[in-house]
Amino acid sequence: MNDWQKKSPLDWETYLDKWVKVVGIEKHEYEGWVLTVDPVSASIVLATFPENEEASISFIMGHAVQEVEILREGDSEMKQRLARILAPEESQTYSPEELERRKNALKTWLETNHIPVSEQGELGRTLSVAGVLTIDPPYGPEQCSSSNEIILSRVQGLVQGYLEKQE
């Protein structure tokens, strides 16, 4: 086990959002912004931003890391840019009013199409479809959950079609 692998997650956290140079086995060198460090394998995930391109991600396995040197700190703009790599684009936040509007509109649409739907949960935020599928906020196909894969697939398709019509 090398020195890098012996570090604790708190030690690795000090490298996040920093431009580093990683020296690996056989003297291979890598540079990039530390996106994360896997706490189990000590593998480093580096991000770079080639000109006019999407982010490029590199993985350096923990056992291959021999040395990590911080070259510069990331500013708040870079930290946000790195955070957006891991956050899906749909992760926009909705106000409670917007969530309620989305829930009611989807519920009405499902009822109009003769699909049995009810509200459940303490706050009535979850929609239950025929008692075998649930839809959580923000009420998209990704928020559908069911143990029946056929029903799950069909309702996800319906919700996706509904949302596409709304745009």
QUIVENHU-V684387 format. One line per field, one symbol per residue. ss: DSSP state (2 for helix, 1 for strand, 0 for the rest). burial: b if it has 24 or more other ideal C-beta (glycine too) atoms within 12 Angstrom, else e. A space follows every 50 residues. Layout:
ss: ???
burial: ???
This chain:
ss: 00222200222220000111111122201111111110000001111100 00000111110222111111111002222222222200000000022222 22222222222200001111000001111000111000002221100022 22222222222222220
burial: eeebbeeeeeebeebbbbbbbbebeeeeebbbbbbbbeeeebbbbbbbee eeeeeebbbbbbebbbebeeeeebeeebeeebeebeeeeeeeeeeeeebe ebbeebbebbeeeebebebeeeeebbbbbeeebbbbbbbbbebbeeeeee ebeebbebbeebbeeee
